[in-house]
Amino acid sequence: MKPWSERIADLQNDGWSLTALASAIGCSPQALSDIKQGRSQEPRGMAAVRLHHLHLSGAKPPVDPVPAGKVA
């Protein structure tokens, strides 16, 4: 089984930002960064379950809508 830091890196390589990923799993970007950097060993409770699910499912990051008047 991959360490949490590798799972986070995999998701970032798939286009997830730390902010979007933290929001999706229900923790702060700082907490997720601490896990990625090895300052904390693992996410807590449901955040761990959600992170595991996102990693296994290959879920794509949310797409920000293009603001009115902007060209994508």
Wavefront OBJ file of the C-alpha trace (Angstrom):
o trace
v 0.000 0.000 0.000
v 1.319 3.442 -0.928
v 2.104 5.975 1.784
v -0.316 8.885 2.084
v 2.297 11.298 0.756
v 2.574 9.291 -2.488
v -1.205 9.172 -2.893
v -1.358 12.955 -2.540
v 1.467 13.343 -5.073
v -0.346 11.006 -7.502
v -3.517 13.089 -7.237
v -1.547 16.297 -7.759
v 0.001 14.752 -10.873
v -3.573 14.118 -12.064
v -4.300 17.838 -11.748
v -5.569 18.217 -8.188
v -4.394 21.280 -6.255
v -3.815 20.904 -2.517
v -6.678 23.342 -1.929
v -9.175 21.402 -4.075
v -8.042 18.091 -2.637
v -8.291 19.343 0.951
v -11.792 20.655 0.255
v -12.831 17.333 -1.310
v -11.695 15.271 1.670
v -12.735 17.699 4.405
v -9.486 18.961 5.874
v -7.405 22.111 5.629
v -4.802 22.613 2.895
v -2.205 22.999 5.690
v -3.111 19.615 7.189
v -2.827 17.989 3.764
v 0.503 19.714 3.142
v 1.777 18.440 6.507
v 0.872 14.881 5.497
v 2.545 15.282 2.114
v 5.731 16.681 3.683
v 5.888 13.972 6.354
v 5.205 16.313 9.280
v 2.058 14.309 10.029
v 1.705 10.592 9.395
v -1.866 10.236 8.201
v -5.181 12.016 7.736
v -7.872 11.571 10.370
v -11.127 9.639 10.128
v -13.285 10.316 7.109
v -10.557 12.415 5.469
v -8.485 9.225 5.188
v -11.427 7.314 3.723
v -12.147 10.073 1.195
v -8.484 10.420 0.200
v -8.203 6.658 -0.271
v -11.376 6.631 -2.403
v -10.233 9.543 -4.596
v -6.883 7.862 -5.147
v -8.387 4.466 -6.018
v -11.141 5.852 -8.238
v -8.841 8.072 -10.283
v -11.278 10.941 -9.761
v -10.526 14.055 -11.752
v -10.263 17.441 -10.047
v -13.216 19.829 -10.155
v -13.244 22.183 -13.111
v -13.544 25.874 -12.331
v -16.226 27.506 -14.460
v -14.974 30.188 -16.817
v -16.102 33.608 -15.529
v -18.478 35.554 -17.778
v -16.633 37.576 -20.378
v -13.508 35.409 -20.196
v -12.289 33.124 -22.953
v -11.079 29.695 -21.905
l 1 2 3 4 5 6 7 8 9 10 11 12 13 14 15 16 17 18 19 20 21 22 23 24 25 26 27 28 29 30 31 32 33 34 35 36 37 38 39 40 41 42 43 44 45 46 47 48 49 50 51 52 53 54 55 56 57 58 59 60 61 62 63 64 65 66 67 68 69 70 71 72
